[in-house]
Amino acid sequence: MSDSLLAPVRPAEGWHVVHAYYRFDHASWNKLGAQQGWHRDEFMQAVEEIRAAPDTQLLLFSVLTPKADLGFMLLTPDLQDADRFTKRLGRALGPGVLVPTAHFLSLTEGSEYMLGEGEYIAETLKGEKKLTEGTPEFDAALAEYRDHMAKYRRRRVYPELPPWPVVCFYPMAKRRGAPGQNWYALPFEERKRLMSGHARVGRRWTGKILQLITGSTGLDEWEWGVTLLAKDPADVKGIVYEMRFDEVSAQYAEFGDFLIGLQLPPAEILARVGA
């Protein structure tokens, strides 16, 4: 029984995602005295070994504003490893040094509102492009669509996050209590239509914003986590502002706290918090 409880816990598809934020307790750090150097090395070694784990990504960031001092985003396939890695990082700098201020557990996922192949054939290939099924032009366009959708789905379920400096994270949920604003009472086709417009807004920021939406229903208090990576903080401000006018956000969305960080090397993270 005990061995089975230690077996890997992997989702049918996708990776586990942990966002964790901490306040750096200087009093606890100062109590370590001569042991500070050992704990710095332990933190650096933990980061190196976690990043070397299969299919695992670890982003470290210094958090702007006093909501936290530092944080990390971990993506890994095994929930056992997610727990081990998170706890190891949390204690690496010594007892009581990193005090949790916010955390979020979610899973990478595809979208249930993606345009299906049958719809694409009917609406785009036959409708807009007036292509005839079975012709070389039709077959080439369909193959291009399939390749695009396979890549898009992989980017969502198995993302590769770039080393862009600005990292924004916030949790969100869809309203379900307000009269006339219950997302889950809408028919699927209406939700799909609304999300299609929402996605068009996001695509206007391609190349400036990498957006990763992860699912947390049943795993945390919110339903989704949104991570935005950018090179320019003005682009984060811009996409969030523009999205507010979209009907999905304006009518049906609730948002938690926004946390902004700068992705940095681990040595610089420690230097900025005074470790």
Buried (B, 14 or more C-beta within 10 A) or exposed (E): EEEEEEEEBBBEEBBBBBBBBBBBBEEBBEBBEEEBEEBBEBBBEBBEEBBEBEEBBBBBBBBEEEBBBBBBBBBBBBBBBBBBBBEBBBBBBBEEBBBEBBBBBBBBBBBEBBBEEEEBBEEBBBEEEEBEEEEEEBEEBBEEBEEEBEEEBEBBBBBEBEEBBBBBBBBBBBBEEEEEBEBEEBEEEEBBBBBEEBBEBBEEBEEBBBBBBBBBEEBBEBBBBBBBBBBEBEBBEBBBEBBEEBEBBEBBBBBBEBBBBBBBEBEEBBEBBEB
